[in-house]
Amino acid sequence: MVSRGRRFGGGMSSSPMVAVRGKTGELTALCQVSREEAQAVRICVDLHSGGSKVLETLIAAVEHLHHYGQKPLLDVTRLPGTDRLRNMPGGPLDPVVEVMTSPTVFDPDPELPFTPVVPLGLDDGELRRYALLRESHDVTFGVRVAADCPVDEAVRELISVLARLNVDASEVELLVDVGYVPRREVAWEVYEPLVAELGQRFSFMSITVLGGSIPPQRTGIRAGVRTRRELQLWERLQAVTPTLRYGDYGVVSPGRPADRKQGGGIKPNPYLFYTGRGCTRYAWRELERGANRQPVADEDLGARFREVAQELVDSPEYAQRAADSWGDRQLWHCARGKWVAEEPQEWIAYGTSHHIAHLATGVDFDRS
């Protein structure tokens, strides 16, 4: 086993976290974060689908973040069990590990440039493959526990997982995953016993409560300003557990992969969720569609998204933004007709970029 050296991200135990879907839009946004953003916001990548394009963009994003001193959390356990990134004899993520530890990509370093995430409930065989990573690399872990897991069960499973990974709790970032926070009174009391017990029982590197209030379906959602209920949840829990870190799912829903193709690849209506202080502004335009639900021939997605961008650029949230991200600049170019964005992955990239920059400013956490 290799010696434990420096940590990328270990000093970010109080930084806000954003969990992004491992799609090309979100990964493209990660390739655009500034040094200040990379050092202020903890990044977690949840892969739901593989493929050469995703792998290529993932490697570029991790390389970019590594250059700025952060090794992001990376969860591939939501991939199908047959996916090569999850089920390899040399351990999960073996193709990524091989590329990322090559001297042609990174300087020779026994430390992996990312932190693997392991959920509770993973079978013994897969846990053993994760443990293999520690035989040849300096690696810490993230562990994900569902927020509705019974306290006794969570404690028992965590003790088992730490032992099988041969890792101390101090080398683990714990993610308490609430998932989708519905549009009703946030029942923070339901999660408080689990958060409090795990914080007292274990000395984790950090504990993050992770949730998101972007609905799984956009159908029926009114345009306008929406409360970020995940922020309210964290505020309630953090009042009881002061060291608790805030985490969210950015500008997509935790309920499903963003923009999953429906009905044979029907193009979605142009839209964007734009983060403000304690809120999200939702803007969209409805496309005129034919009998097959596809846009009619003369519909212009780029022009319709330009209307979305114009609405957002003219909004109070854009005017009052505390930082000017790559995504904000792209929105401005779209609104002024200097750039055309026709694909959902572009819209999500702009929203994700702005969201990360917003979290980096810390305005949501300023109690003054």
Residue, then its C-alpha position, 0 to 999 in steps of 0.5 A: m500500500v502506498s503512503r498517504g501524501r497531500r490531499f487535493g480537496g481535503g482542505m475544502s471540508s467547509s466549502p459548498m458542494v455541487a453534484v453534477r450529472g456526468k453529461t457533456g453539458e455539465l462536464t463542459a461547464l467544469c472545463q470552464v471553471s476559474r481557479e477561484e471557483a475550483q478552490a471555493v466549490r467542491i465538485c462531485v460528478d455523478l455518471h449515469s451514462g458512459g460512452s467515448k464522448v463522456l469519457e473524453t470530456l470527463i478526463a478533460a474536466v478532471e485534468h482542468l480541476h486537477h490543474y487548479g488543485q482539486k480532485p473531484l468526487l466521482d461516482v460511477t455506481r449509477l452506471p449499468g453493472t456491465d459498463r466498463l467504467r464500473n466493472m473492470p478486473g483491475g477495479p472500478l474506473d480502471p480505464v480512467v485510472e490508466v489514462m489519468t495516471s499516465p505521465t503524458v496526462f498528469d505529472p507522475d503522482p501516486e495520488l489519484p486525481f479524483t476521489p471515488v464515491v461508494p454508496l452504502g449497499l454496494d455488494d462485496g465484490e464491487l467493494r473489493r475492487y474499490a479496495l484494490l485502488r489503495e494497493s497502488h494509489d494514494v486515494t481517499f473516498g467519498v461514501r454516500v448514504a441515503a438520508d432516509c436510511p435508519v440510523d442504526e442501519a447506517v452506522r452498521e453499514l458504515i463500519s462495514v464499508l470502512a473496514r472493507l475499504n481499509v480506510d479510516a473515517s478521517e479519509v472519507e467525505l460523507l454525503v448524506d443524500v436527500g435527493y429531490v426536495p419536494r415543494r412542501e414544508v422541508a421536514w428537516e427533523v426527519y434527517e436531523p437524527l441521522v446527521a447528528e449521530l453520524g457526526q458524533r460517532f465518526s470523525f469524517m473529513s466532512i459531512t455534506v447534506l446533498g439535495g435539489s429542488i429542481p423537479p424531475q419533470r418540467t411539464g406544468i412548471r410555471a416560469g418565474v422565481r422558485t425557492r431553493r428548498e435544499l438551501q432551507l434544509w441545510e440552514r435548518l440542519q446546520a443550526v443543529t450540526p454547525t460543521l455540516r456542509y451544504g450540497d446541491y445538484g446544480v441546475v438539474s433534478p436529482g431525480r433522473p439524468a438531465d434531459r433524458k431522451q423521451g419518445g424517440g428523441i423529441k427535442p425539448n422546449p428551450y429552457l434554463f434554471y438560473t441561480g440567484r440568492g436563495c432562489t432559482r429563476y426558471a425561464w422557457r419557451e414553448l415550441e410549436r409542434g406537429a402531430n409527431r410532437q417534433p418542432v415544426a419545420d420553421e421552428d428555430l431552437g436557437a432563436r427561441f433560446r435567445e428569447v430565454a437568454q434575453e429574459l434572464v439577462d434582463s432579470p434581477e438575478y442576472a443584474q445582481r449576480a456576484a460573479d461573472s462566469w463563462g456561462d453568464r458571458q455565453l448567456w449574454h452573447c446568446a441574448r445579443g445574437k452573438w452566439v446561437a445555442e440550439e442544444p440542451q447540453e449547451w443550455i445546461a452548461y451555461g446554467t451549471s457554470h453560473h451556478i458554480a460561480h454563484l456558490a463560489t461567492g458565498v452569498d448564500f451563506d452570508r449571515s450578516 
